[in-house]
C-alpha cells in the first residue's frame, strides 16, 4: 500500500510532462524484464521490476520522495523473493 500510494502520487506529478524518452526508458526495462522471465532469471525479474518503478520516482525530481522509496525497496525486494520462492 505504501509503494502504491507513493507511485500513484509520483505519476500524478509527472503525468503531463511524460515524453518519448520516458516511455522509451520504461520499454527498455520491460524488454529486459521479459528476457529475464524467458531465462527464468528471478534476480533479473526482481531487479528490472524495481528499476521500472524507480524510473517513475526518479522522474519526479523530488529527492525526498525517491529517498523514502529507496528505504522501502529492500522490503519490496524481500517480498518478491518470498513470492518467487513459493512458486
C-alpha positions as CSV (number, residue, x, y, z in Angstrom):
1,X,0.0,0.0,0.0
2,X,2.8,2.5,0.8
3,X,4.5,1.8,-2.5
4,X,1.3,2.2,-4.4
5,X,0.5,5.5,-2.7
6,X,3.9,6.8,-3.5
7,X,3.9,5.7,-7.1
8,X,0.4,7.0,-7.7
9,X,1.4,10.4,-6.3
10,X,4.6,10.3,-8.4
11,X,2.6,9.5,-11.6
12,X,0.2,12.4,-10.8
13,X,3.2,14.7,-10.5
14,X,4.8,13.8,-13.8
15,X,1.9,12.6,-16.0
16,X,1.5,15.8,-18.1
17,X,5.3,16.0,-18.6
18,X,5.9,12.5,-19.7
19,X,7.7,12.3,-23.1
20,X,9.1,9.8,-25.6
21,X,12.3,9.4,-23.6
22,X,10.3,8.3,-20.5
23,X,8.3,5.7,-22.5
24,X,11.5,4.5,-24.2
25,X,13.2,4.0,-20.9
26,X,10.3,2.1,-19.5
27,X,10.0,0.0,-22.6
28,X,13.7,-0.9,-22.3
29,X,13.3,-2.0,-18.8
30,X,10.1,-4.0,-19.7
31,X,12.1,-5.7,-22.5
32,X,14.9,-6.6,-20.2
33,X,12.3,-8.0,-17.7
34,X,10.7,-10.1,-20.4
35,X,14.1,-11.6,-21.3
36,X,14.8,-12.3,-17.7
37,X,11.4,-14.1,-17.5
38,X,12.2,-16.1,-20.6
39,X,15.5,-17.2,-19.0
40,X,13.9,-17.9,-15.6
41,X,16.2,-15.4,-14.1
42,X,14.4,-14.4,-10.9
43,X,17.2,-12.0,-9.9
44,X,16.8,-10.2,-13.2
45,X,13.0,-10.2,-12.9
46,X,13.1,-8.6,-9.5
47,X,15.9,-6.1,-10.5
48,X,14.0,-4.9,-13.6
49,X,10.7,-4.6,-11.8
50,X,12.3,-2.4,-9.2
51,X,14.2,-0.4,-11.9
52,X,10.9,0.2,-13.7
53,X,9.3,1.7,-10.6
54,X,12.5,3.6,-9.6
55,X,12.4,5.4,-13.0
56,X,9.0,6.7,-12.2
57,X,10.0,8.0,-8.8
58,X,13.2,9.5,-10.2
59,X,11.3,11.3,-12.9
60,X,9.6,13.4,-10.2
61,X,12.9,15.1,-9.5
62,X,11.9,15.1,-5.8
63,X,14.9,13.7,-3.9
64,X,13.0,13.2,-0.7
65,X,10.3,11.1,-2.4
66,X,13.0,8.9,-4.1
67,X,14.8,8.6,-0.8
68,X,11.7,7.4,1.1
69,X,11.0,5.0,-1.8
70,X,14.6,3.7,-1.5
71,X,14.1,2.8,2.1
72,X,11.2,0.6,1.4
73,X,12.6,-1.0,-1.7
74,X,14.6,-3.6,0.3
75,X,11.4,-4.8,1.9
76,X,9.8,-4.9,-1.6
77,X,12.7,-7.0,-2.8
78,X,12.4,-9.4,0.1
79,X,8.7,-9.7,-0.6
80,X,9.4,-10.6,-4.2
81,X,11.8,-13.2,-3.1
82,X,9.2,-14.8,-0.9
83,X,6.7,-14.8,-3.7
84,X,9.1,-16.3,-6.1
85,X,10.2,-19.0,-3.6
86,X,6.6,-20.1,-3.2
87,X,6.1,-20.8,-6.9
